[in-house]
Amino acid sequence: MIKLIVVKCYRNLSFEKTISTLTKEEAQLLSFEDNNGIMNLPSPATLHHFVKYRLGKTGLDEVMFKIGKNISKNTKIRDAKTDSTPLEASRYDKYADYNPHYNCKMDKAHITMIGPLPIYMTHTKGASHDSPELKKHIDALVEMGVDIDTYALDGGYDSFRNHADIWYKLNAKPVIAYSSDSKVQYEGMMERIDHWVNKMWKLGGSIHMKYEEKLHFLYENGREKQVGMHLRNKNIKDDGFDEDYSHRGECERVHNHIKWTVKFDIRGMKNSSKKLYSVMNFVAYQLLVATNLQNGVKETNSFANYV
């Protein structure tokens, strides 16, 4: 049934058309049983019930997580990035927010990728801010056990706490765009790091700790913001920052490819079903990518062999 969902999403068909246009050969490839020359296919209502009630949003979220975890384990790419993309709505949709930046009514999909491989997504209202969603994505990556070197984000995620959380929870370098007028923060200087570690000696702090031990100690004792200041100071001074940040450029390209491959908008959908079907289409795209990755296809986001 999961394979049949992929067929529905990739061909952009209704539940009824998905079943009625399926050939006998395709049904056999999908492992449906042949009963005396008649394929035992589910009815459109059965497929719809499976998606909306048997799986539901919770089940599809779990499927998405498992696929993302599988992708992260099967790739050697070590740069991650998160960005949002509009899920366009009808101009007459009274439930969708108008977003002045995109000049349309929309919801948002917040997508995390490793390289060009999408591994996790959350769905929010169209006018919601990006930064509050990052915690869910970091927590998901931690639970997946991803092994990454850098985590690139645009300026919408620029906060000291986000810098610190990425470094501490994922053991990765936070590569977050900063504004042109950003300044080196005094409290983030190494002298102030040493000062606070030494000041908290009753809690176990010591000036003789190793560099990373000092940052871990401060993070774990209520000085997360200071750790974030220090990490952003390092980025401001880092000559290689632009090269690391360039990896984020894949976001727009892959987002556009998802929208070209499956129905990744909310036009014509009931408000109660928007999250369900956006995740369903994302899972279908994930499965196509995971299949290419497993089969050693070099261009993992190219689906020319699928019809």
Order of alpha helices (4+ residues) and beta strands (2+ residues): alpha-alpha-alpha-beta-beta-alpha-alpha-beta-beta-beta-beta-alpha-beta-alpha-beta-alpha-alpha-alpha-alpha-alpha-alpha
